[in-house]
Amino acid sequence: MKYALIIHGDDRVGLIAEIASFITKKNANIYSVEQTIDDNIFKMIMYFETGNNNNEINELSKLFKLEGEKLKLNIVTVEESEFNTINFL
């Protein structure tokens, strides 16, 4: 399945690496990243895919939300069917 993470929060060194590391620990493959920084606010959409089934979105959303709290970022997980509604950057 394909998903996107919509992420924003205060910018700091290592954010992309921290997020990418967390995704790879979930056996997911990142295939595209869009990011920008405005007034020290980090904004990113990271597209990734997993080999798992459709039922994983709820679990992934909870895990990424918890990781976002740990990293002091707002992280929202979006399914592929919702990609065309993403207008974040």
Residue pairs with C-beta under 8 A, 6 or more apart in sequence:
1 49
1 50
1 52
1 53
1 54
1 56
1 57
1 79
1 80
2 47
2 48
2 49
2 79
2 80
2 83
3 28
3 47
3 48
3 49
3 50
3 57
3 60
3 77
3 78
3 79
3 80
4 45
4 46
4 47
4 48
4 77
4 78
4 80
4 82
4 83
4 86
5 19
5 23
5 44
5 45
5 46
5 48
5 64
5 75
5 76
5 77
5 78
6 44
6 45
6 75
6 76
6 78
6 86
6 88
7 19
7 42
7 43
7 44
7 45
7 46
7 68
7 73
7 74
7 75
7 76
8 41
8 42
8 43
8 44
8 73
8 74
8 88
9 15
9 41
9 42
9 68
9 71
9 72
9 73
9 74
10 40
10 41
10 42
10 72
11 37
11 40
11 41
11 42
12 42
15 42
15 44
15 71
15 73
16 33
16 35
16 44
18 71
19 44
19 46
19 67
19 71
19 75
20 30
20 46
22 64
22 67
23 30
23 46
23 48
24 30
26 50
26 60
26 63
27 50
27 51
28 48
28 49
28 50
29 48
29 49
29 50
30 46
30 47
30 48
31 47
31 48
31 49
32 46
32 47
33 44
33 45
33 46
33 47
34 44
34 45
34 89
35 42
35 43
35 44
35 45
35 89
36 43
36 44
36 89
37 43
42 73
43 88
43 89
45 86
45 88
45 89
47 83
50 56
50 60
57 77
57 79
60 77
61 76
61 77
64 75
64 76
64 77
65 75
65 76
65 77
67 75
68 74
68 75
78 85
78 86
